[in-house]
Amino acid sequence: MTDNQSTSTDPPVTADLPESAFHVTGTDHISIIGSNIEDTITFYRDVLGMPLVLKQPNLDAPNITHLFFDTGDGRMLTFFVKEGRESNTGRLRTPIGGVHHIAFRYEPERLEEIRAGLEEHGHHYNEFDRGIFHSLYTTDHNGLVIELATDKFEIPDDRRGEVLALAQQKRLQAGASFAKAEHLEAALEELALPVERKSLPDVQSGAGGLD
């Protein structure tokens, strides 16, 4: 069975709250086992531009330092780091349960600035059309894949799940293998939301490029 087919046994794809034990209200922070303080700050503060807002001992292991970076919307990315740990420059091999990649948003008018900044700091990147996103992929100092993504249309944060769930329905109705810009646009129109397409360059799709 392909992704654009559905059966009565498929899990529902919907923005409606599920009947669960409870509902979380958002992402607070994500914590990663890092290498050392210097390399971590160099990449996440000096390349990606995230302020370092808290630095303290790991409360469960005081010999480890806990770094908190503000990702731009008040949600945190944190690292457990230790002096003497060497950074891993090779691509990470991700086991089941591991992190495949982390994606951060960017403003499309800063695309040239982002490309130049990555090149200036020696970080190679790939740029792809991801259907409803425009994405650049690079790696941090430990080989973790970092995606820098922007939606092709403006989507209100408080309606994001609703818009994507409806775009999924449009994708299935069209028999498409993945969600595309036209499905996102149709979802915005049906929900009576402003349709504001961002100015982004044409690039290859890169489908299957990050297995």
N, C-alpha and C positions, 0 to 999 in steps of 0.2 A: 504494500500500500504506500502511495506517495503522500507527501506532506499536504497536498491540496485536496485530499480526499478525507472525508470524515464519516464516522459511523456512530450509531447510537451509544456505543460503549466508550467513546472518546471523552476525556475530561472536558468540562465546559470551559471555554475561554471567554471570560466576561469580567467587567470591572465591578460587578456586584459583590458585596462582601459575602464570603462563604459562611456556612454554618459551622463555625469552629469554636474551640474552647474559649478563645479570646481573640482580639484583633490588636496588632501593634499599630502604632501611630506614625511610624517613619523610621528611617535609618539614623541612629545616633553616631556610631563610629564603627570602623572596620580596623582590626588590628592584624599586623603582619610581623612575622619574625624577620627582622632585618639583620644587617651586618654591623657596621660601625656608625658612630655618630656623624663623622665628617662626610662620608660618601652619601649617607642618607639625606643630610641637609643640602649637600651640593646639588643633588638631583631634584628633590621635591620642593625646596625653597628657591634655589638659584636658577633652575631650568624651568620648572612648571609654575613657579611663582606662588607657592602656597606659604602663607605665614606660619612660622613655628610659634605656636601659642602656649604650649605647655611642655615642660621638660622636668621629669621627676623620676625617682626610683620606681621600678615595677613593684607594686605593693605585694605581689606574691613571691618575688625574688629580688631583693634589694640590690644585688650585685648587677642587675640588668637595668638599663636606662629606658624609660618610656617617653617617646617623643610624640607630640600631638601636632598635626598640621591641619589648618582650616582649608578645606577643599574649595571654598568660595561661596558656600551658602550656609555656613555655620555647622555643617556636618563634618566630622573629623575622620582623618586617616591617621592611624597611629602605628608606631613601630617599636618593637622591643629590640634594642641594640646593645652591643657590648664592645668595649675596646679590645682590639686584637683580632676580632673577627674579620676575615678577608672577604671582600665583595666577590661575587660570582659573576664573571663577565659572559659566561655561556648561556644559551637559551635554557630556561627551566624545563624540566620534564615533569608534567603535571600528573600526579596520581589521582585516582578516584577520591573525591573529597577535597582535592587541592583547588587552588585558584587558577583558572585559565588566563584571565586578564582582568584588569580594572579599567573602566571607562570614565573619563571626565569630560564635562561639557566645555565648549569654547564658543566665543562670539565669532560668527563667520567673517566679519570685517577685519578680524585679526589673523586671518589665515596666513598671509604672507609673513607677518611678524612671527608666527609660530614656526613656520618652516625655517626661517632664518635663525631663530633662537636654537632650534634643535641642531641645525648644521653648525652653528657657532660653537656649541658645546660638544661636538663630535658624536651626536646621536643620529644614526641613520633612521630613516622612516619610510614607510610605504603609505600611499594615499589611495583610498578606494571609495567607490560609490557603493553604499550598503543598502540600497533600496530606499528606505525612509531616512537614512542617515548619510552624512558625508564624514568619513573617518580617516584619521592618520594613525598609524601604528608605529610605536617605537618600543624600546625596552629600557628599563631602569638599570641601575648599576649592578643589580643582582640577576638580570635576565628575565625579570617579570615583564610580561607584555603589558604595555600601557596604550590604551586607545584614547584618542582625543576626538570627540564626536560632536556633531551638531545636527539637529533635526533640519530637514529641508523646508519645513514650514514652522512658523511660530505656534507653539502649543502652550496654553496656560498650564502652569504646574499643577493646579488643583483639578484639571480635567485630563491630565496626561494618560492615566490608565483607561479612562473612558474612550478617549480618542484612539488609542492603540488597539483596544478590544474591538472597536467598530471597524478599524482598518483591517483587522484580521478577518472579519466577516466579509468585507469587500474583496479581500484576497481570495477567499474560498469561492465566492460567487463568480469571480473572474477565472477561476481555475489556475491561478498563478502559483508558482512554487515558493515564492517569498513575497513579503509586503513591499510595495513600491510606492513611489511618490504619488501616483494617481490614486492609490487606495487611501493614502493619508489625506489627500486633498478632498476626496469624496466624503470621508468621515467628518472632516471639519465642516463641510457644507451641510451635511445632514444634521449636524448638531448645532447649526446656526452660529458657528464660531468664525471669526475673521480668517480669511484665507490670505496669508501673507507669505509668499514664497521667498526664501532667502537667496541671495546672489552667490552661487557657488560654481566652480569650474566643472566641466565635464571630465571625468576620469573613468578608468576601467572599473568593472564591478568587483574583481578580485574574489569572486565566489569560490569558496573552498580553500582560501589561502591561509587560514589560521587553524588548521586541524591540530 
